[in-house]
Amino acid sequence: MSVTERPADKCNWEGRRHISLGPKFRIDANNPRMGNRGYTSFLIYGTTDNGDKHSQFLSEDGTFHILNDRSIEIVAGEKNDNEKGQDIKIITKTGELILQADENGMIRIKGPNICLEATEDIDIIAGRNLNLTSKGGQTLISGNDLNIEGSGGNLLEGMKLDMVNQVFAGSFVGADVLAGILGGATAFVINKAIDTFTGD
């Protein structure tokens, strides 16, 4: 939090309460110094021998902040009787819930079963690859309207929706000619279709 010092005669220091419990921990309430979200209602600050800092504070605009130089671990539910109960619950009443990993971090959601449920839309956007893998069972895609868009790949080739088949659609160049010229995955899919059609 950026802090801008105000002139001492313009600050109300009478309401401030400052408790210091040694050089590594302090509590500061009603600090009149201005931050980027207004005054600080209260602040709890601690540091380690290595200089790693932790702070949690409430700004006058109602925003609660938790800042920690190292990791944050939250563990709950060890003594809960219901094994399928909700040990940790995070709710946003009106706005977004953002999970963000900067740099090279990864966001992992891990459990025996995972359910993503939305009353409206679910959007999955990848800047590079999107991998869906079911190792021991089926991959089921269902819906009233299913659309596939792309220029290549064995799924599109098998359905004759890839760019090559669309370019030569309706021409004298048949599937057997394309298979002989292109080879690879395209040849495998086309030859398989030819064998199925001819019974070979």
Phi, psi and omega in degrees: 000126177283137184239131177249118180288133175260157176304141185304325182284351178260354182261142176267092183274349185294328182275356183284140174233126185231121180241124178244122178250067182091182185283353187248358183208136176207157176237130183231121181239142177058044177286123185282356179292142184270136171246188181287354175236027177096198178294161175262115180294310173208156179217134173245124188229137176214158179216158179257175178296334180275359179089008176285130188250149173225139175211147172222132186209158179245121177275160182293343177277001177096000181277129177258130185243141170232118181237131181216133183290332182246214185279157172238127180240130178237121181232133181212160170094006184298326183254011177289138182284326182274111182293335180257014179283176180266107179280322179229131182228126179241124184232132169249125186286319186228334188251197183278159169244117186245125170248118187229129175244116180275174179058233183256020183289162179232141174263120181245131171241113191232135178182168178301320178221138180232131180236124172254114186233129180227141177286343178233259189251153168234120180246128175243116184237124179242136178284343179227265184256150172236114184247127174240118184226127171243108190285324186245358184218206185263160170248113186250126175238119182224151179175166180289328183222111182250129181233139176236127178233138179171176181245350181196180182112152186292336177294312179292323180295320180295331179264004181058039179248004180285169185299319183297312181295326179289324180296317184265008180298132179081000180265177179283350180281111184274177181296325181293325178293315179298320180297320181291326183279315189277318181068192175064214184296323179297316180297319181297313181294315183292316179297324177297319179294321179294317179297320179295319183289320185272344180085011180281000000 
